[in-house]
Amino acid sequence: MEEKAKMKLNQKFAIGIDLGATTVKAGIVSTTGIVVDQISADAKANHGPSAVIQQISFVIQELLGKHKNSNCIGIGIGAPGMVSAVDSFVHHPPNFTDWSRVDVGGEIRKKFKLHVEIENDANCAAVAEARFGVGVEFKNFLFVIWGTGVGGGIILNRKIFRGPNGGAGEIGHVSIDYNGRLCNCGNYGCIESYIGQRYLSQRTKEILRNIPADRTDNHLYKLVGGNLNKIEPSIISQAAELGDPIAISILEEAGTLLGAALASTMNVIDVSVVVIGGGVSAVPAFVYDAVIKSLRSRVLKPHKDNIHVLRAKLGNTAGIIGSASLVM
Ligand SMILES: [Zn+2]
């Protein structure tokens, strides 16, 4: 690892920015897709756009201060919300205060006089997997970010498919039940409202609370020391690995539901490879099996034999690597 992280004196690099509602992460990324230096700061998302742009500028400045500026080929930014395909505006990122449309790319370009590109954050992670991750061997795949919500990106012919407004790939809002749970977006039955982190944790808690008998020998219960507020997908995964039947059934069901949403998408865009990243993607392998089984039972015949569902490789650096690769 140490060896990998070293960069030669005259090696070109790009700066990748991964903007989230809580933190802005930034990294120096080599042209081979290795993060050689990393920094993060509070995003100040509740202080309005100029505070956020100031924080982005701050992390860039810090990195440029430590590395040879003439080697920097540009800055790539991954941002939540819809990112315009025609200019570099970021539209309505969720959980950012007083923000309708802001020219984040333009502001950073003005400040640093470097090549700057900006893209939706899920699309950036998809690009990272396509160029340097598990997607390298596939020309076309669907990328899913399974975390607090469910996001995604579509890679066609090794390039991101953005759609005319930059809004393509919203796999989280594929409905699996037209009369189902109300989603934040206003639609009913969106897959996000069944398998997003918050829902999985809440559902597990509900089931545990309703167990009438002695709960103390339950793995989930033991892992959180009886404090059900600590239940989260990583705990559910651990319990499942220990053989806990409740944890297994919740995760298996989540996999089946995700498969249902992916089947509709697969049929529409004719892509049979899925790469799953994001915080919840660290679930045990049997969940991936459940996704595949569900997909196989639902997709149209021509896709059945070609289905691949793979775990993303780049973990939480995918955002930084993908945004950096926008300028490489
Ligand atoms: Zn929705």
Residues whose N, C-alpha, C, O or C-beta is under 5 A from the ligand:
A	BS01	ZN	G172 H173 C183 C185 N187 C190
